[in-house]
Amino acid sequence: MTQKKTNSYTDEFRKGAVKLAIESNQPVAQSARELGVNVNTLHTWINKFHGEPPPGSGKQVNDVHLYEELKQLRLENARLKEEWELLKKAAAFFAKESR
């Protein structure tokens, strides 16, 4: 019978993987594939390093709510950046017209 080798990862690698999964615009499953880590393992690390409140804080983190809010904020940020670029171009155009 063959035994499955379990990988041992350093805390630095785990924290980096969590940071990548949280800050990237891709699904956690895709981040896990890119890192060569089981998706369930990555979710466990996210809960351990990012999702769980400190003991005794009395707060519960709703990951789904946080991810949805993060997604909405990223979309809004992208829209605002587009608007800002458009305003910069319009200001440059009208500055040329007034001369």
N, C-alpha and C positions, 0 to 999 in steps of 0.2 A: 504494500500500500504506500502510495507517495504522500508525503506531507506537503502542504502548501506553505511556501515561505512567506512569513509576514515581514513587511517592510517596517523599519523603524525610522521615523523622521525626526529631525531636530526641531526644537521649538521655534527656531529662527525660520526654518522652512515652512512650518505650519502657519506661523504668523504672516509670512510673505504670501502664502497661498490664500489665506483669508483676505488679506489686503487686496490681492489681485481679483479675487472673486467678488468682493464688495464694490470695488472702485471701477471695475470694467463694465462696459455696456452689454456684456454677453451673459447668457444664462450660466448658472453655477455648474451645470452638467458639462458645458463646453469648456469652462475653466478647468474642471477636474480632468477632462480628457487631455487637454494640453499639458497639464502637469503630470499626467500619468498616475493619478490618484483616483480611487473609487469615489463616486459622487456622494455616497452616504458618509464616507470618511470626511470629505470636505465639509459637508453639512454639519457634521459633529464638531469639527474644528471651528466653524463659523459660530455655532452656538456657544462653544467654550470660550473663544477669544473675543467675540464681538457681540453676541446676542444675549448673553446672560448678564443680568444686573449683579452688582456685588452682593454677597450674602448679607442679609439683614436690611437691605435697602427698601424692601417692601414693594418694589416695582417689578412688573412683569413686562417683558418686551414681546410685542406682537410682530414677529418677523415679516409676515405678509404685509402688514400695514406699513412697516418701515420700508420695505422694498418697493411697494407701490408709491409711497411718498417720494422716495429717491428717484424712481422712474419719472414721475411727474415733474419733479424739480429739474431733472436733466433735460427733459423736453422743453420746459419753460426757459431754461438757460440757453438752449440752442436757438429758440425762437428770438429771444432778446438779443443774442449775438447777431443774428441775421438782421434784425431791425437796426441795431447799432451800425452795422456796416452800410446799410442802405442810407441811413441818416448822414453818415460821413461822406458818402458819395454825393448825396444831394447837396450838402453844404459846400462841397468843393465845386459842384456844378454852378450853384447860384453865386458863389464868390467870383467865378469867372465871368458870369453874366453881368454883374454889377460894375465891372471895370470898364 
